[in-house]
Amino acid sequence: MKDDAQNLPKQPLAEVFGYPVDNFSPQAERYRRLKLCPFHNQAVYISGTISTPFNHYISDPVKNASFDWRKHENYPRPDYLSSSRKRLAPQLIYKGGILHAWRKKMAVAVDSQFFATLPAMEVVDRDDAELVWLVYDLKLDPVENRRRLTLTRTVYTRFLPALDRLTKSEPGDIGEFIYLLQAKLDEVLATGTGTGLTPDARSLRDNDLEDSIE
């Protein structure tokens, strides 16, 4: 078994949860048997539709083999914002909170584009980390002319500060928010588009809203 150590693939999780994979000492083997290493696999949400382009392709696979759906309406794309707020954050709060209470270190393997949409988190040294982000990307192998999932970045953080950054939204300026809503309302009133309901209020300014309520 030791002779095959050089042929073992590199396992980033081994550096987080235990000894390197080529360490077969009694201490390492005991550590692996007793160490808890939970794993959760989850995809991101998408916006758009997958069934429409698939049905178009399957109607004539030969003719539609080179069909490019990217410029059409409802082209599917990853919804990273919903995925972080509705999927990643709840998993870290509930399951991660339990592991953190048990003083277990955690690793999150994430796509590089997804990670780029997350708020900036305070980076710490590896020895001080409680949570490590393993950032992967598809890199082209020019020899085999195929893409391989490749670890491109490792980011070490503490658990609670990272969770705080992920779960707190930036409120922004309420004036800009009201301005954008007013522009949408003006468009509905001018074109008659929308849900078909006529808004009682013509303005979202505080004084105008109070007059409308009275």
Secondary structure, DSSP 8 states (H G I E B T S, - for coil): -GGGGGGS---HHHHHHSS-TT---HHHHHHHHH----------EEES-SHHHHHHHHHSTTTTTT---TTSTT--EEEHHHHIIIIIHHHIIIIIHHHHHTT--EEEEEEHHHHHHS-------GGG-SEEEEEEEEEEETTTTEEEEEEEEEEEE-HHHHHHHHH------HHHHHHHHHHHHHHHHHH--SSS---S-S--SHHHHHHHH-
